[in-house]
Amino acid sequence: MGHAWRSEPGWPNKRTSIDTIMAIPRNKPIDWIGASFKDLCDDEIFPEDARRAAGYQLRKVQRGDDPDDWKPFDEVGAGTKEIRIKQTDSAFRVMYVAKFEDAIYVLHCFKNKSQKTSQKDKDLSAQRYRDMMSTRSK
């Protein structure tokens, strides 16, 4: 009787992972720039429900999918996107860059106080984008 594994050249062997066989995409790691992770974990900025929603949306990005609600934010830096999380009485944002193969870079996590992203949050995200780019080029 035949075996479950073929022995022809190029065919997976017993050491081949199931991810490779099924072509399951690997999750990109997340690099947190500046205080972005600290801010996401701060209950004053991101309550637990918003934090869970942000985590779920970032997980989608790690798998190569788009978040449920996002918009491009190239004015911060090329390839920057903003995840928008709406709660009953508040809105939260996660600025990130996922255009590189090695990682997803989370630039800034914050509570949005109006429909429009504040200049302060844009400036902080842009500074962290520049910091990330200078670190990547080393």
N, CA, C and O atoms as a DFTB+ gen file, in Angstrom:
552 C
 N C O
     1  1       0.839      -1.180       0.000
     2  2       0.000       0.000       0.000
     3  2       0.879       1.237       0.000
     4  3       2.024       1.211       0.451
     5  1       0.316       2.317      -0.516
     6  2       1.064       3.568      -0.585
     7  2       1.172       4.251       0.769
     8  3       0.404       3.987       1.694
     9  1       2.127       5.114       0.845
    10  2       2.337       5.883       2.069
    11  2       1.656       7.242       1.943
    12  3       1.373       7.716       0.843
    13  1       1.408       7.841       3.068
    14  2       0.802       9.171       3.076
    15  2       1.767      10.229       2.538
    16  3       1.337      11.286       2.074
    17  1       3.057       9.947       2.599
    18  2       4.065      10.889       2.140
    19  2       4.736      10.352       0.896
    20  3       5.147       9.192       0.862
    21  1       4.849      11.166      -0.108
    22  2       5.546      10.765      -1.323
    23  2       7.040      10.917      -1.125
    24  3       7.487      11.678      -0.266
    25  1       7.798      10.203      -1.907
    26  2       9.249      10.304      -1.789
    27  2       9.891      10.941      -3.014
    28  3      11.117      11.007      -3.105
    29  1       9.069      11.415      -3.967
    30  2       9.659      12.045      -5.138
    31  2      10.369      13.338      -4.758
    32  3       9.994      13.985      -3.780
    33  1      11.380      13.718      -5.515
    34  2      12.074      14.971      -5.234
    35  2      11.086      16.136      -5.277
    36  3      10.200      16.197      -6.129
    37  1      11.266      17.049      -4.340
    38  2      10.416      18.225      -4.308
    39  2       9.115      18.039      -3.542
    40  3       8.432      19.019      -3.245
    41  1       8.763      16.816      -3.220
    42  2       7.527      16.580      -2.474
    43  2       7.838      16.660      -0.980
    44  3       8.929      16.272      -0.561
    45  1       6.910      17.150      -0.177
    46  2       7.184      17.272       1.258
    47  2       7.577      15.941       1.883
    48  3       7.091      14.877       1.500
    49  1       8.465      16.037       2.849
    50  2       8.830      14.846       3.604
    51  2       8.243      14.961       5.010
    52  3       7.498      15.897       5.299
    53  1       8.576      14.015       5.880
    54  2       7.971      14.012       7.214
    55  2       8.357      15.228       8.042
    56  3       7.696      15.534       9.034
    57  1       9.403      15.915       7.654
    58  2       9.819      17.095       8.400
    59  2       9.130      18.370       7.909
    60  3       9.283      19.427       8.521
    61  1       8.393      18.284       6.841
    62  2       7.696      19.456       6.319
    63  2       6.535      19.796       7.246
    64  3       5.765      18.919       7.635
    65  1       6.416      21.055       7.591
    66  2       5.351      21.444       8.515
    67  2       4.004      21.460       7.790
    68  3       3.937      21.620       6.571
    69  1       2.962      21.293       8.552
    70  2       1.615      21.316       7.991
    71  2       1.296      22.700       7.427
    72  3       0.533      22.811       6.468
    73  1       1.877      23.769       8.017
    74  2       1.673      25.113       7.491
    75  2       2.164      25.216       6.052
    76  3       1.517      25.844       5.214
    77  1       3.300      24.605       5.771
    78  2       3.855      24.644       4.423
    79  2       2.961      23.892       3.450
    80  3       2.707      24.369       2.344
    81  1       2.490      22.741       3.845
    82  2       1.660      21.919       2.973
    83  2       0.336      22.617       2.678
    84  3      -0.134      22.609       1.540
    85  1      -0.256      23.213       3.691
    86  2      -1.560      23.843       3.529
    87  2      -1.446      25.304       3.098
    88  3      -2.461      25.973       2.904
    89  1      -0.242      25.792       2.951
    90  2       0.013      27.181       2.547
    91  2      -0.664      28.174       3.481
    92  3      -1.218      29.183       3.043
    93  1      -0.613      27.874       4.772
    94  2      -1.157      28.788       5.765
    95  2      -0.152      29.908       5.960
    96  3       1.014      29.645       6.255
    97  1      -0.583      31.156       5.799
    98  2       0.368      32.246       5.959
    99  2       0.840      32.360       7.403
   100  3       0.062      32.178       8.339
   101  1       2.090      32.657       7.564
   102  2       2.646      32.873       8.899
   103  2       2.285      34.278       9.363
   104  3       2.163      35.201       8.557
   105  1       2.121      34.422      10.637
   106  2       1.817      35.724      11.196
   107  2       3.073      36.580      11.240
   108  3       4.122      36.141      11.712
   109  1       2.955      37.799      10.747
   110  2       4.066      38.738      10.850
   111  2       4.185      39.169      12.303
   112  3       3.177      39.365      12.982
   113  1       5.407      39.315      12.777
   114  2       5.552      39.851      14.137
   115  2       5.176      41.334      14.167
   116  3       5.168      42.011      13.138
   117  1       4.871      41.812      15.349
   118  2       4.560      43.224      15.537
   119  2       5.707      43.880      16.278
   120  3       6.142      43.387      17.319
   121  1       6.198      44.993      15.747
   122  2       7.180      45.829      16.432
   123  2       6.457      47.081      16.903
   124  3       5.834      47.789      16.111
   125  1       6.545      47.340      18.179
   126  2       5.867      48.484      18.792
   127  2       6.863      49.634      18.861
   128  3       7.914      49.506      19.489
   129  1       6.547      50.737      18.230
   130  2       7.438      51.880      18.172
   131  2       7.075      52.866      19.286
   132  3       5.900      53.133      19.537
   133  1       8.105      53.400      19.949
   134  2       7.876      54.361      21.026
   135  2       7.051      53.741      22.140
   136  3       7.306      52.610      22.556
   137  1       6.067      54.478      22.620
   138  2       5.213      54.024      23.724
   139  2       3.901      53.427      23.230
   140  3       2.931      53.364      23.986
   141  1       3.854      52.987      21.971
   142  2       2.584      52.506      21.413
   143  2       2.010      51.316      22.187
   144  3       0.800      51.252      22.403
   145  1       2.858      50.376      22.605
   146  2       2.358      49.221      23.353
   147  2       1.894      49.642      24.743
   148  3       0.848      49.195      25.215
   149  1       2.672      50.500      25.395
   150  2       2.299      51.011      26.714
   151  2       0.953      51.723      26.649
   152  3       0.108      51.549      27.527
   153  1       0.758      52.524      25.605
   154  2      -0.502      53.250      25.449
   155  2      -1.672      52.298      25.212
   156  3      -2.763      52.509      25.741
   157  1      -1.448      51.257      24.421
   158  2      -2.510      50.283      24.168
   159  2      -2.911      49.561      25.456
   160  3      -4.081      49.227      25.640
   161  1      -1.956      49.322      26.335
   162  2      -2.217      48.595      27.587
   163  2      -2.721      49.491      28.712
   164  3      -3.093      48.996      29.775
   165  1      -2.737      50.785      28.493
   166  2      -3.156      51.742      29.516
   167  2      -4.689      51.838      29.541
   168  3      -5.303      52.247      28.556
   169  1      -5.297      51.463      30.664
   170  2      -6.759      51.487      30.787
   171  2      -7.346      52.888      30.636
   172  3      -8.508      53.037      30.259
   173  1      -6.552      53.908      30.928
   174  2      -7.025      55.285      30.776
   175  2      -7.154      55.667      29.299
   176  3      -7.977      56.509      28.940
   177  1      -6.342      55.048      28.454
   178  2      -6.363      55.343      27.015
   179  2      -7.228      54.330      26.273
   180  3      -8.106      54.702      25.494
   181  1      -6.973      53.046      26.521
   182  2      -7.694      51.964      25.852
   183  2      -8.361      51.072      26.900
   184  3      -7.686      50.247      27.514
   185  1      -9.672      51.219      27.117
   186  2     -10.352      50.275      28.015
   187  2     -10.296      48.858      27.421
   188  3      -9.990      48.677      26.243
   189  1     -10.592      47.881      28.244
   190  2     -10.425      46.484      27.847
   191  2     -11.144      46.135      26.541
   192  3     -10.560      45.460      25.694
   193  1     -12.378      46.567      26.355
   194  2     -13.110      46.242      25.121
   195  2     -12.418      46.806      23.885
   196  3     -12.312      46.133      22.859
   197  1     -11.951      48.040      23.991
   198  2     -11.250      48.669      22.868
   199  2      -9.919      47.971      22.610
   200  3      -9.519      47.787      21.461
   201  1      -9.235      47.581      23.689
   202  2      -7.954      46.875      23.560
   203  2      -8.151      45.527      22.868
   204  3      -7.362      45.139      22.006
   205  1      -9.207      44.825      23.255
   206  2      -9.514      43.533      22.598
   207  2      -9.796      43.734      21.111
   208  3      -9.313      42.976      20.270
   209  1     -10.578      44.757      20.799
   210  2     -10.901      45.046      19.394
   211  2      -9.632      45.387      18.615
   212  3      -9.454      44.936      17.484
   213  1      -8.757      46.178      19.219
   214  2      -7.494      46.524      18.553
   215  2      -6.655      45.272      18.319
   216  3      -6.071      45.104      17.248
   217  1      -6.596      44.400      19.310
   218  2      -5.842      43.151      19.171
   219  2      -6.399      42.276      18.055
   220  3      -5.643      41.695      17.276
   221  1      -7.709      42.187      17.984
   222  2      -8.354      41.391      16.938
   223  2      -8.018      41.959      15.552
   224  3      -7.707      41.211      14.626
   225  1      -8.083      43.282      15.425
   226  2      -7.799      43.910      14.127
   227  2      -6.320      43.756      13.757
   228  3      -5.996      43.519      12.593
   229  1      -5.430      43.889      14.729
   230  2      -4.002      43.695      14.444
   231  2      -3.711      42.244      14.051
   232  3      -2.852      41.984      13.209
   233  1      -4.423      41.315      14.657
   234  2      -4.254      39.900      14.298
   235  2      -4.637      39.682      12.831
   236  3      -3.976      38.920      12.125
   237  1      -5.690      40.342      12.376
   238  2      -6.081      40.251      10.969
   239  2      -4.949      40.760      10.068
   240  3      -4.635      40.159       9.041
   241  1      -4.349      41.877      10.475
   242  2      -3.241      42.440       9.697
   243  2      -2.064      41.464       9.691
   244  3      -1.421      41.280       8.658
   245  1      -1.779      40.842      10.828
   246  2      -0.696      39.855      10.892
   247  2      -0.905      38.720       9.906
   248  3       0.064      38.180       9.372
   249  1      -2.130      38.357       9.659
   250  2      -2.447      37.256       8.743
   251  2      -2.546      37.705       7.291
   252  3      -2.807      36.896       6.401
   253  1      -2.336      39.000       7.057
   254  2      -2.356      39.513       5.689
   255  2      -3.691      40.069       5.250
   256  3      -3.861      40.404       4.078
   257  1      -4.643      40.175       6.162
   258  2      -5.967      40.715       5.842
   259  2      -6.048      42.184       6.235
   260  3      -5.227      42.676       7.009
   261  1      -7.036      42.872       5.699
   262  2      -7.291      44.253       6.099
   263  2      -8.143      44.264       7.361
   264  3      -8.957      43.365       7.572
   265  1      -7.958      45.276       8.197
   266  2      -8.854      45.434       9.347
   267  2     -10.270      45.744       8.861
   268  3     -10.474      46.077       7.694
   269  1     -11.233      45.633       9.752
   270  2     -12.628      45.888       9.376
   271  2     -12.877      47.343       8.999
   272  3     -13.621      47.618       8.058
   273  1     -12.268      48.272       9.716
   274  2     -12.476      49.701       9.464
   275  2     -11.114      50.389       9.515
   276  3     -10.497      50.480      10.576
   277  1     -10.659      50.863       8.385
   278  2      -9.341      51.500       8.316
   279  2      -9.319      52.519       7.197
   280  3     -10.193      52.547       6.331
   281  1      -8.299      53.353       7.239
   282  2      -8.084      54.269       6.117
   283  2      -6.593      54.492       5.954
   284  3      -5.838      54.416       6.923
   285  1      -6.170      54.767       4.730
   286  2      -4.751      55.063       4.511
   287  2      -4.408      56.406       5.159
   288  3      -5.242      57.308       5.236
   289  1      -3.174      56.515       5.616
   290  2      -2.745      57.737       6.276
   291  2      -1.334      58.088       5.824
   292  3      -0.420      58.222       6.638
   293  1      -1.171      58.236       4.496
   294  2       0.149      58.491       3.924
   295  2       0.757      59.818       4.348
   296  3       1.963      60.014       4.195
   297  1      -0.053      60.741       4.883
   298  2       0.530      62.010       5.327
   299  2       1.463      61.797       6.517
   300  3       2.325      62.637       6.777
   301  1       1.307      60.694       7.240
   302  2       2.216      60.332       8.326
   303  2       3.498      59.733       7.750
   304  3       4.595      60.018       8.230
   305  1       3.349      58.904       6.722
   306  2       4.470      58.242       6.064
   307  2       3.908      57.230       5.084
   308  3       2.812      56.707       5.281
   309  1       4.657      56.957       4.033
   310  2       4.183      56.044       2.984
   311  2       3.817      54.677       3.558
   312  3       4.610      54.052       4.262
   313  1       2.605      54.229       3.247
   314  2       2.150      52.913       3.688
   315  2       1.508      52.894       5.063
   316  3       1.107      51.832       5.538
   317  1       1.400      54.046       5.712
   318  2       0.775      54.096       7.039
   319  2      -0.742      53.946       6.888
   320  3      -1.359      54.514       5.988
   321  1      -1.315      53.162       7.801
   322  2      -2.764      52.975       7.839
   323  2      -3.250      53.219       9.253
   324  3      -2.496      53.099      10.218
   325  1      -4.517      53.560       9.356
   326  2      -5.126      53.829      10.655
   327  2      -6.306      52.883      10.849
   328  3      -7.262      52.897      10.073
   329  1      -6.228      52.064      11.891
   330  2      -7.366      51.225      12.277
   331  2      -8.299      52.109      13.099
   332  3      -7.869      52.818      14.009
   333  1      -9.582      52.048      12.758
   334  2     -10.587      52.843      13.475
   335  2     -11.492      51.905      14.269
   336  3     -12.125      51.005      13.717
   337  1     -11.534      52.140      15.568
   338  2     -12.343      51.321      16.469
   339  2     -13.388      52.223      17.102
   340  3     -13.054      53.187      17.790
   341  1     -14.641      51.907      16.868
   342  2     -15.737      52.712      17.409
   343  2     -16.380      51.962      18.564
   344  3     -16.758      50.798      18.437
   345  1     -16.494      52.647      19.683
   346  2     -17.207      52.132      20.844
   347  2     -18.433      53.031      21.030
   348  3     -18.573      54.042      20.342
   349  1     -19.297      52.671      21.937
   350  2     -20.534      53.423      22.138
   351  2     -20.283      54.918      22.340
   352  3     -20.932      55.750      21.706
   353  1     -19.354      55.253      23.213
   354  2     -19.141      56.658      23.545
   355  2     -17.748      57.178      23.192
   356  3     -17.421      58.319      23.517
   357  1     -16.932      56.372      22.540
   358  2     -15.561      56.777      22.231
   359  2     -15.086      56.156      20.926
   360  3     -15.690      55.226      20.391
   361  1     -13.987      56.704      20.437
   362  2     -13.350      56.161      19.238
   363  2     -11.861      56.014      19.536
   364  3     -11.273      56.834      20.241
   365  1     -11.263      54.960      18.991
   366  2      -9.862      54.660      19.234
   367  2      -9.170      54.424      17.908
   368  3      -9.796      54.008      16.933
   369  1      -7.873      54.692      17.878
   370  2      -7.106      54.569      16.646
   371  2      -5.798      53.829      16.898
   372  3      -5.194      53.939      17.965
   373  1      -5.380      53.075      15.894
   374  2      -4.072      52.427      15.889
   375  2      -3.428      52.745      14.550
   376  3      -3.922      52.332      13.501
   377  1      -2.316      53.484      14.589
   378  2      -1.553      53.798      13.373
   379  2      -0.483      52.728      13.212
   380  3       0.246      52.416      14.154
   381  1      -0.395      52.166      12.003
   382  2       0.577      51.097      11.779
   383  2       1.075      51.113      10.340
   384  3       0.494      51.754       9.465
   385  1       2.170      50.388      10.122
   386  2       2.740      50.196       8.787
   387  2       2.952      48.699       8.607
   388  3       3.609      48.059       9.429
   389  1       2.397      48.139       7.534
   390  2       2.520      46.697       7.284
   391  2       3.120      46.401       5.912
   392  3       3.016      45.272       5.431
   393  1       3.739      47.379       5.280
   394  2       4.224      47.203       3.914
   395  2       5.539      46.435       3.829
   396  3       5.946      46.034       2.738
   397  1       6.199      46.226       4.942
   398  2       7.474      45.512       4.938
   399  2       7.254      44.040       5.236
   400  3       6.329      43.677       5.963
   401  1       8.112      43.186       4.669
   402  2       7.970      41.740       4.843
   403  2       8.301      41.274       6.263
   404  3       7.750      40.278       6.733
   405  1       9.200      41.991       6.948
   406  2       9.719      41.493       8.216
   407  2       8.794      41.690       9.405
   408  3       8.838      40.895      10.344
   409  1       7.952      42.732       9.400
   410  2       7.131      43.007      10.583
   411  2       6.043      44.024      10.278
   412  3       6.041      44.687       9.241
   413  1       5.123      44.119      11.221
   414  2       4.136      45.201      11.252
   415  2       4.648      46.172      12.308
   416  3       5.004      45.764      13.413
   417  1       4.683      47.437      11.971
   418  2       5.181      48.450      12.890
   419  2       4.002      49.279      13.399
   420  3       3.364      49.997      12.629
   421  1       3.719      49.176      14.696
   422  2       2.651      49.966      15.296
   423  2       3.290      51.262      15.788
   424  3       4.174      51.258      16.645
   425  1       2.815      52.370      15.219
   426  2       3.396      53.673      15.499
   427  2       2.756      54.374      16.687
   428  3       3.445      55.010      17.485
   429  1       1.432      54.257      16.803
   430  2       0.736      55.055      17.816
   431  2      -0.642      54.463      18.077
   432  3      -1.347      54.085      17.141
   433  1      -1.024      54.382      19.341
   434  2      -2.350      53.931      19.757
   435  2      -2.941      55.034      20.632
   436  3      -2.308      55.471      21.594
   437  1      -4.149      55.485      20.303
   438  2      -4.702      56.615      21.036
   439  2      -6.223      56.644      20.980
   440  3      -6.856      56.023      20.127
   441  1      -6.780      57.394      21.931
   442  2      -8.218      57.641      21.960
   443  2      -8.453      58.892      21.135
   444  3      -7.813      59.920      21.356
   445  1      -9.367      58.804      20.188
   446  2      -9.659      59.938      19.319
   447  2     -10.807      60.733      19.926
   448  3     -11.857      60.179      20.251
   449  1     -10.599      62.014      20.072
   450  2     -11.603      62.844      20.735
   451  2     -12.565      63.517      19.766
   452  3     -13.542      64.130      20.195
   453  1     -12.302      63.411      18.462
   454  2     -13.204      63.997      17.464
   455  2     -13.168      63.135      16.211
   456  3     -12.436      62.146      16.157
   457  1     -13.943      63.498      15.215
   458  2     -13.960      62.755      13.958
   459  2     -12.615      62.833      13.243
   460  3     -12.210      61.897      12.552
   461  1     -11.938      63.948      13.417
   462  2     -10.685      64.197      12.720
   463  2      -9.514      63.874      13.646
   464  3      -9.537      64.216      14.828
   465  1      -8.490      63.214      13.101
   466  2      -7.287      62.918      13.878
   467  2      -6.553      64.224      14.160
   468  3      -6.321      65.021      13.250
   469  1      -6.187      64.440      15.425
   470  2      -5.556      65.695      15.822
   471  2      -4.162      65.835      15.206
   472  3      -3.503      64.846      14.885
   473  1      -3.741      67.063      15.054
   474  2      -2.407      67.333      14.524
   475  2      -1.337      66.758      15.450
   476  3      -0.308      66.274      14.979
   477  1      -1.568      66.808      16.746
   478  2      -0.629      66.253      17.730
   479  2      -0.419      64.754      17.479
   480  3       0.716      64.277      17.483
   481  1      -1.512      64.015      17.260
   482  2      -1.405      62.569      17.014
   483  2      -0.743      62.289      15.662
   484  3       0.028      61.338      15.534
   485  1      -1.039      63.107      14.665
   486  2      -0.383      62.960      13.356
   487  2       1.119      63.208      13.475
   488  3       1.929      62.461      12.926
   489  1       1.480      64.272      14.205
   490  2       2.896      64.615      14.361
   491  2       3.658      63.524      15.106
   492  3       4.770      63.163      14.721
   493  1       3.056      63.000      16.176
   494  2       3.703      61.928      16.937
   495  2       3.864      60.685      16.069
   496  3       4.916      60.047      16.091
   497  1       2.832      60.338      15.308
   498  2       2.914      59.179      14.408
   499  2       3.990      59.386      13.349
   500  3       4.740      58.461      13.036
   501  1       4.069      60.589      12.797
   502  2       5.075      60.887      11.772
   503  2       6.487      60.797      12.347
   504  3       7.395      60.292      11.688
   505  1       6.675      61.289      13.582
   506  2       7.998      61.189      14.221
   507  2       8.378      59.736      14.436
   508  3       9.522      59.353      14.186
   509  1       7.443      58.923      14.892
   510  2       7.721      57.503      15.108
   511  2       7.950      56.779      13.785
   512  3       8.733      55.830      13.730
   513  1       7.286      57.208      12.732
   514  2       7.532      56.641      11.402
   515  2       8.983      56.918      11.001
   516  3       9.688      56.021      10.540
   517  1       9.418      58.160      11.179
   518  2      10.807      58.502      10.843
   519  2      11.793      57.705      11.694
   520  3      12.812      57.232      11.190
   521  1      11.488      57.555      12.988
   522  2      12.339      56.755      13.863
   523  2      12.422      55.308      13.389
   524  3      13.498      54.711      13.369
   525  1      11.270      54.752      13.006
   526  2      11.217      53.375      12.518
   527  2      12.037      53.229      11.244
   528  3      12.791      52.268      11.095
   529  1      11.892      54.170      10.332
   530  2      12.634      54.103       9.064
   531  2      14.140      54.227       9.297
   532  3      14.918      53.535       8.640
   533  1      14.560      55.080      10.203
   534  2      15.991      55.225      10.453
   535  2      16.552      53.964      11.123
   536  3      17.687      53.574      10.849
   537  1      15.776      53.335      11.987
   538  2      16.210      52.075      12.618
   539  2      16.302      50.959      11.573
   540  3      17.228      50.148      11.613
   541  1      15.350      50.915      10.645
   542  2      15.347      49.872       9.609
   543  2      16.544      50.009       8.670
   544  3      17.024      49.008       8.138
   545  1      17.023      51.210       8.464
   546  2      18.109      51.407       7.488
   547  2      19.479      51.099       8.062
   548  3      20.472      51.118       7.335
   549  1      19.550      50.817       9.356
   550  2      20.856      50.505       9.993
   551  2      21.241      49.075       9.788
   552  3      22.298      48.648      10.252
